[in-house]
Amino acid sequence: MDPVHDYVTTVLTDKFEVPSDGVRPGVTLTELGLDSLAVTELLVTLQEHYGTAAPDDAVSGEATPEDVVALVHELLGDTQQPAGQLGEE
């Protein structure tokens, strides 16, 4: 499995107390219970872990965990993973 996906899932379940069975395709961060502050905190956590930088508005509550994983791959320069539509609402 994708280690970035695994880490994003771990952060969502451990730090934000999202039930592991709740992290599934198509579910938005808002639907997982993250408010705008939590979405920003998620982005900061990932940036610190991977040593990357992204605009503060790179992820909205309408993004899915898959979008977040795609953003991390994009920031890491991994062209194998397509980026999602992260800032759209």
Secondary structure, 3 states (H helix, E strand, C coil): CCHHHHHHHHHHHHCCCCCHHHCCCCCCCCCCCCCHHHHHHHHHHHHHHHCCCCCCCCCCCCCCHHHHHHHHHHHCCCCCCCCCCCCCC
